[in-house]
Amino acid sequence: SRPRAGAEDPGAPWLSPARARWATEADRDGRIGVVLVGQTGLSQQLDAPDMAELGKRARLRFHLTGLSPDQTHGYIMQRLAIAGSHGREIFQPGSFEVIDRYCGGAPRLINSLCDCALRIAAGAGRDQVQPEDVEAAGKQLKLPAWSEGSAAARAPAPAEAGPEPESGTH
């Protein structure tokens, strides 16, 4: 099985043995390069007290933010164009707002929700997706609606240079 971090494995038991191995490998020639890629939980785990040494070595951290509502609309239109929509209006007005409310700009969720909504519309014999189809898809996929505060999660986040060096002033 492959190691995972984040919501699927909040304890991330693989980090401690990996940390020990990296320390051993680094002792051999003095240097080791490691790239860790994960969800938000990985950064939080690296900041935990028992991961302090590894966390200090994380030189660069970057957090991808969700798409804005306009970007979400453009993303869906581009995906539809690639699929051969030829400019046809597949999603009726109001559908994009519902998509944004359920997905908060996360492309993976947008893809799943739109696919499900398209299937619901097709099952009803329609060639256009109505906002009600998107609502039904969100419920079928058990997606929670994002709060109004989700816009804050989309604000551009600058890349961090890692934890600040310890000093007497903060």
Disulfide bonds with the S-S distance in Angstrom:
none
